Amino acid sequence: MGSTLMIGNHAMAAPVHGPFDAPLADEVKVLEMLKKSGRIPTLASPEMEQAALASFYREKSRAYNGSSGTLAVKEGKVRETILKKIRFNGTARPGDRVPTLLLKAIEKEHYQGKMRKDKILAILVDFPDYPKNSVSPELTKMYYPDYTQAHYNDLLFSDKGYAGPNGEKFISMRQFYEQQSGKSYSVRGQVAGWYTASKNAAYYGANTTPNTIRDLVKEALIQVANDPAIDLAQFDQEDRYDLNGNGNRDEPDGLIDHLMIFHSSVGEEAGGGDLGEDAIWAHRWNLGAPFPIPGTSSPHGSFGGQFAAYDYTIQPIDAAAGVCAHEYGHDLGLPDEYDTKYTGKGEPVATWSIMSSGSWAGVIGGTEPTGFSAWAKEFLQASLGGNWLHGSNVQLADLSPRGNVYMLDQANDKGRNDDVVRINLPAKQIPLNPPYAGQYQYHGGKANNLDNRMSLKLDLGGRQSASLAFKAWYQIEEGYDYARVLVNGQPIAGNLTTSDDPNGVGFGVGITGNSNGWTDAEFDLTPWAGQQITLTLQYQSDGGVAENGLFVDELQILADGDTLLSDGAEGSSAFTLAGFVKSSGNEAKDHYYLAEWRNHAGVDKGLAHINVADQLMRYEPGMLLWYVDNSQANNWVGTHPGEGFLGVVDADQRTLMWSDGAVAGTRYQIHDATFSLGFQQPLNLKHPSGSLLRDFWITPNRVFKDSRSYQSKEIPDAGRLLPEYGLKISVTGQARDMSTGRIIVSRH
């Protein structure tokens, strides 16, 4: 079961719902771990290493495929609301056409708006056999003799950064979020612990069952409840899932808003130190259901009058700001932007975003995380408000050959120019399934975490027998998602239903799998003859793969041979639709470009310091063009090369090859994805096996045309399949320090 989300007219990968998050991996350290265990040869080639990593990640993803949690449906509805708000208010505006290539440097704005400050409870936990400070210097580059509360307080909440192990000054998580939000969002909080778990470290980190990690979090919560220094009430300011349904998410709900756990070993994502594969992998997940914390008392009144916890993130003892900010991004609702099934050679995001592998940037990995993608900032602006993203919005139909001129400021700062230019394309029409008869049918939805229904009141008084029949067409993730018929809220059996629940999702009797075309569905209502009932068709999905779902047509309800209802979805209906919709069989999906300007400044200094086996690779500054495709639910580029919900358009389509003949992965191919006027720096890397990777083609690419191909035959995973509309974007100026750029957007 993958980790994807498609809601309404939006497609995106869903937040992590299991104790595994691959982008946080230090690939060098993970490879060392795999070599030490004998999984791969010591001098494996780059190609062998990448294949081994992909196999290992898939193995862990399957092993740690946990449940979505009892609040998943509410989470999905909140996210749907957020996604529907993703729109710019800016409009196309002609800019300065003075033909000068050299622009003024950025003029930074002074934000005068409100800053939102969210509260985080951070808990430090060690183990009987692995107490705090057991990590030795050879196991981590983030070694400190003493991992104190003060260290984590600075790492998370300092406005001045925190001290590195060699006296460096590193960016804190608070500073990261304040920079990325344009000073409109920040974090505060308190660090508790160290507390000691009841069992040894391997019990919680071994690759056997994910629920042991939930046990660790619960143990930590029980101990923090007994700590007189901690007032849990200060960490309940939000109702993130709108539990009471009043539409206000800025009020207490009885749940701890943001919970971060730090464990006392190196994480498995960095090789696990001396615990190896028995170490815990950093991740964001939930406790399955809200966990009332014994010994607490909440004024809210929910959860038996106790405070409760649900969501959490967990990080290793030697965490830097990168892993913390990445996992906290999930806590704010952001999905992973990487290939969550590790199907190919890497999605075209990589280090360009912290929600892919940008969390690991820095001379010391993770200490200089790169910024959010422009899409992630769109999401956070819609969700939290503030100053995350402002820019211009232009419709393709409004463009001319002369074009519109836009000025862009570097993405890490806020200046007087645009953060981004969004170019909206005509909606994609995606065929799903034609109706059985007529022009319309009922559709239960295609998305994750759904609970969609269509219901009616049915009077069977005086009747001896009754039945429901309809035509059904379905593609439903087998064993995870289900369509059901309910009588008075309880599922009933029919000729297509099963009571099997192989994955413990708890949806009960229902229809799942693939109908392979239209088929007849029949349900006996005779047990309710003589009664008045509520009859409901329901479609429920979890947080995994979003398949096409259930289509229903030609419904009939018979009683004693009489037709009580005949509904082909063509006219008015006796059913009340709550999530089900009338459908022609097609879906309209938005797709668009986001043009931003990236530079080696502020948060994005990490783009110049990408550590590859103790060598620094850099991603080039300039205009970075994102293609957002809401018809795609994931970034599984090995399954559908060139397609995904989000990715950058690589300006340089020359394929990079290792000297042993192997094609380099996507993370290397897109190092020069930007469009600019200046010459770039060459790439020169040496693999431990002796193989070399060189890119001496440094001529800039200044023009994007959608008529060109941006996908190579050698590594299609790294490319983007783009629709052709005659769109052209030209870089016509940039500042000497690369802090600003000018583009012309036109159509020919």
PELIN-V665241 format. One record per residue. RES is the residue in one letter. BURIAL is 1 if it has 9 or more other C-alpha atoms within 8 Angstrom, else 0. D_CENTER is the distance of its C-alpha to the mean C-alpha in whole Angstrom. Layout:
res: (RES:RES)
burial: (BURIAL:BURIAL)
d_center: (D_CENTER:D_CENTER)
This chain:
res: (M:G:S:T:L:M:I:G:N:H:A:M:A:A:P:V:H:G:P:F:D:A:P:L:A:D:E:V:K:V:L:E:M:L:K:K:S:G:R:I:P:T:L:A:S:P:E:M:E:Q:A:A:L:A:S:F:Y:R:E:K:S:R:A:Y:N:G:S:S:G:T:L:A:V:K:E:G:K:V:R:E:T:I:L:K:K:I:R:F:N:G:T:A:R:P:G:D:R:V:P:T:L:L:L:K:A:I:E:K:E:H:Y:Q:G:K:M:R:K:D:K:I:L:A:I:L:V:D:F:P:D:Y:P:K:N:S:V:S:P:E:L:T:K:M:Y:Y:P:D:Y:T:Q:A:H:Y:N:D:L:L:F:S:D:K:G:Y:A:G:P:N:G:E:K:F:I:S:M:R:Q:F:Y:E:Q:Q:S:G:K:S:Y:S:V:R:G:Q:V:A:G:W:Y:T:A:S:K:N:A:A:Y:Y:G:A:N:T:T:P:N:T:I:R:D:L:V:K:E:A:L:I:Q:V:A:N:D:P:A:I:D:L:A:Q:F:D:Q:E:D:R:Y:D:L:N:G:N:G:N:R:D:E:P:D:G:L:I:D:H:L:M:I:F:H:S:S:V:G:E:E:A:G:G:G:D:L:G:E:D:A:I:W:A:H:R:W:N:L:G:A:P:F:P:I:P:G:T:S:S:P:H:G:S:F:G:G:Q:F:A:A:Y:D:Y:T:I:Q:P:I:D:A:A:A:G:V:C:A:H:E:Y:G:H:D:L:G:L:P:D:E:Y:D:T:K:Y:T:G:K:G:E:P:V:A:T:W:S:I:M:S:S:G:S:W:A:G:V:I:G:G:T:E:P:T:G:F:S:A:W:A:K:E:F:L:Q:A:S:L:G:G:N:W:L:H:G:S:N:V:Q:L:A:D:L:S:P:R:G:N:V:Y:M:L:D:Q:A:N:D:K:G:R:N:D:D:V:V:R:I:N:L:P:A:K:Q:I:P:L:N:P:P:Y:A:G:Q:Y:Q:Y:H:G:G:K:A:N:N:L:D:N:R:M:S:L:K:L:D:L:G:G:R:Q:S:A:S:L:A:F:K:A:W:Y:Q:I:E:E:G:Y:D:Y:A:R:V:L:V:N:G:Q:P:I:A:G:N:L:T:T:S:D:D:P:N:G:V:G:F:G:V:G:I:T:G:N:S:N:G:W:T:D:A:E:F:D:L:T:P:W:A:G:Q:Q:I:T:L:T:L:Q:Y:Q:S:D:G:G:V:A:E:N:G:L:F:V:D:E:L:Q:I:L:A:D:G:D:T:L:L:S:D:G:A:E:G:S:S:A:F:T:L:A:G:F:V:K:S:S:G:N:E:A:K:D:H:Y:Y:L:A:E:W:R:N:H:A:G:V:D:K:G:L:A:H:I:N:V:A:D:Q:L:M:R:Y:E:P:G:M:L:L:W:Y:V:D:N:S:Q:A:N:N:W:V:G:T:H:P:G:E:G:F:L:G:V:V:D:A:D:Q:R:T:L:M:W:S:D:G:A:V:A:G:T:R:Y:Q:I:H:D:A:T:F:S:L:G:F:Q:Q:P:L:N:L:K:H:P:S:G:S:L:L:R:D:F:W:I:T:P:N:R:V:F:K:D:S:R:S:Y:Q:S:K:E:I:P:D:A:G:R:L:L:P:E:Y:G:L:K:I:S:V:T:G:Q:A:R:D:M:S:T:G:R:I:I:V:S:R:H)
burial: (0:0:1:1:1:1:1:0:1:1:1:1:1:1:1:1:1:1:1:1:1:0:1:1:1:1:0:0:1:1:1:1:1:1:1:0:0:0:0:1:0:0:0:1:0:1:1:1:1:1:0:1:1:1:1:0:1:1:0:1:1:0:1:1:1:0:0:1:1:0:1:1:1:1:1:1:1:1:1:1:0:1:1:1:0:1:0:1:0:0:0:0:0:0:0:0:0:0:0:0:0:0:1:0:1:1:0:0:0:0:0:0:0:0:1:0:0:1:1:1:1:1:1:1:1:1:1:1:0:1:1:1:1:0:1:0:0:0:1:1:0:1:1:0:0:0:1:0:1:0:1:1:1:1:1:1:1:1:0:0:1:1:1:1:1:0:0:0:0:1:1:1:1:1:1:1:1:1:1:1:1:1:1:1:1:1:1:1:1:0:1:1:1:1:1:1:1:0:0:1:1:1:1:1:1:1:1:0:0:1:0:1:1:1:1:1:1:1:1:1:1:1:1:1:1:0:0:0:0:0:0:1:0:0:1:1:1:1:1:1:1:1:0:0:0:0:0:0:1:0:0:1:1:1:1:1:1:1:1:1:1:1:1:1:1:1:1:1:1:1:1:1:1:0:1:1:1:1:1:1:1:1:1:1:1:1:1:1:1:1:1:1:1:0:0:0:0:1:0:0:1:1:1:0:1:1:1:1:1:1:1:1:1:1:1:1:1:1:1:1:1:1:1:1:1:1:1:1:1:1:1:0:0:1:1:1:1:1:1:1:0:1:1:1:1:1:1:1:1:1:1:1:1:1:1:1:1:1:1:1:1:1:1:1:1:1:1:1:1:1:1:1:1:1:1:1:1:1:1:1:1:1:0:0:0:1:1:1:1:1:1:1:1:1:1:1:0:0:1:1:0:0:1:1:1:1:1:1:1:1:1:1:1:1:1:1:0:1:1:1:1:1:1:1:1:0:0:1:0:1:0:0:0:0:1:1:0:0:0:1:1:1:1:1:1:1:1:1:1:1:1:1:1:1:1:1:0:0:0:1:0:0:1:1:1:1:1:1:1:1:1:1:1:1:1:1:1:1:1:1:1:1:1:1:1:1:1:0:0:0:1:1:1:1:0:0:1:1:0:0:1:0:0:0:0:0:1:0:1:1:1:1:1:0:1:0:0:1:0:0:1:1:1:1:1:1:0:1:1:1:1:1:1:1:1:1:1:1:1:1:1:1:1:1:1:1:1:1:1:1:1:1:1:1:1:1:1:1:1:0:0:0:1:0:0:1:1:1:1:1:0:0:0:0:0:0:1:0:1:1:1:1:1:1:1:1:1:1:1:1:1:1:1:1:1:1:1:1:1:1:0:0:1:1:1:1:1:1:1:1:1:0:0:0:0:1:1:1:1:1:1:1:1:1:1:1:1:1:1:1:1:1:1:1:1:1:1:1:0:0:1:1:1:1:1:1:1:1:1:1:1:0:0:0:1:1:1:1:0:0:0:1:1:1:1:1:1:0:1:1:1:1:1:1:1:1:1:0:0:1:0:1:1:0:1:0:1:0:0:0:1:1:1:1:1:0:0:1:0:1:1:1:1:1:1:1:0:0:0:1:1:1:0:0:1:1:1:1:1:1:1:0:0:0:0:1:1:1:1:1:1:1:1:1:1:1:0:1:1:1:1:1:1:1:1:1:1:0)
d_center: (15:12:9:8:9:11:13:16:16:13:11:7:5:5:5:7:10:13:14:13:11:12:11:13:16:19:21:24:24:23:25:28:27:27:30:32:31:33:30:30:33:34:34:32:31:28:27:28:26:23:24:24:21:19:21:21:17:17:20:18:15:18:20:17:16:16:17:14:17:19:17:14:16:17:13:13:16:15:11:14:16:14:13:16:17:16:19:21:25:26:28:29:32:35:35:37:39:41:41:40:38:38:36:36:33:31:32:30:30:31:28:30:28:27:24:22:22:20:22:21:23:22:24:26:27:29:31:35:35:32:33:32:33:33:31:34:33:33:30:28:28:27:30:32:35:34:30:31:30:31:29:25:26:27:24:22:24:26:27:29:27:28:30:29:31:34:34:31:29:26:23:22:19:21:22:18:17:20:21:17:18:22:23:22:20:21:20:24:24:27:27:28:30:31:31:32:30:33:32:32:29:28:28:25:24:25:23:25:23:20:22:24:21:21:25:25:22:25:28:27:26:30:31:30:31:35:34:36:35:31:31:28:29:28:24:24:24:21:21:17:17:20:22:26:24:26:23:24:21:23:25:25:25:26:22:22:19:17:19:18:20:22:24:27:26:24:21:21:18:21:24:25:28:31:29:27:25:26:24:21:17:15:12:11:12:15:19:19:21:22:24:28:29:32:35:33:34:32:33:31:32:29:29:33:33:31:28:25:22:18:15:15:14:17:18:21:24:24:21:20:18:16:14:15:13:10:10:11:9:7:10:10:7:5:1:3:6:8:10:9:13:15:17:18:19:16:13:15:12:13:15:15:11:11:7:9:12:14:14:17:19:22:26:25:21:19:21:20:17:16:15:11:11:13:11:9:12:13:11:12:15:15:14:16:19:21:21:17:18:21:23:25:24:26:27:28:31:32:32:35:37:38:34:32:32:29:29:26:26:24:20:21:23:24:28:30:28:25:22:21:22:21:23:22:23:25:23:22:24:23:26:25:28:31:33:36:38:39:36:33:32:30:26:24:21:18:15:13:15:18:21:23:27:30:33:37:40:42:46:47:51:54:52:53:50:46:44:40:40:37:36:32:30:27:24:22:20:23:23:20:20:24:26:29:32:33:37:37:33:34:33:36:36:37:38:34:33:32:32:30:27:26:23:24:22:25:25:29:31:29:29:26:26:27:31:31:33:34:36:38:37:39:39:42:43:46:46:45:48:50:47:45:41:38:36:33:30:27:24:21:18:16:12:12:14:15:18:21:22:26:28:31:35:38:38:42:43:46:49:52:52:51:48:46:43:43:39:38:36:38:39:39:38:39:35:33:30:27:24:26:27:30:28:30:28:26:23:22:19:18:18:18:19:18:20:20:22:21:24:25:25:24:20:20:23:21:21:24:24:22:24:25:27:29:29:27:25:24:22:25:25:25:23:20:19:16:16:14:14:14:16:13:11:9:10:13:16:18:18:18:19:19:16:13:11:11:13:16:20:22:25:27:27:29:28:28:30:31:35:35:34:30:28:25:22:19:18:22:23:21:22:24:22:23:26:29:33:33:34:31:32:32:30:32:30:32:31:32:34:36:34:33:31:32:31:34:34:33:34:32:30:31:30:27:29:27:30:29:27:24:24:26:28:28:24:23:19:19:20:19:21:22:25:28:29:31:29:30:28:31:30:34:34:32:33:35:32:30:28:29:29:31:29:31:29:32:32:35)
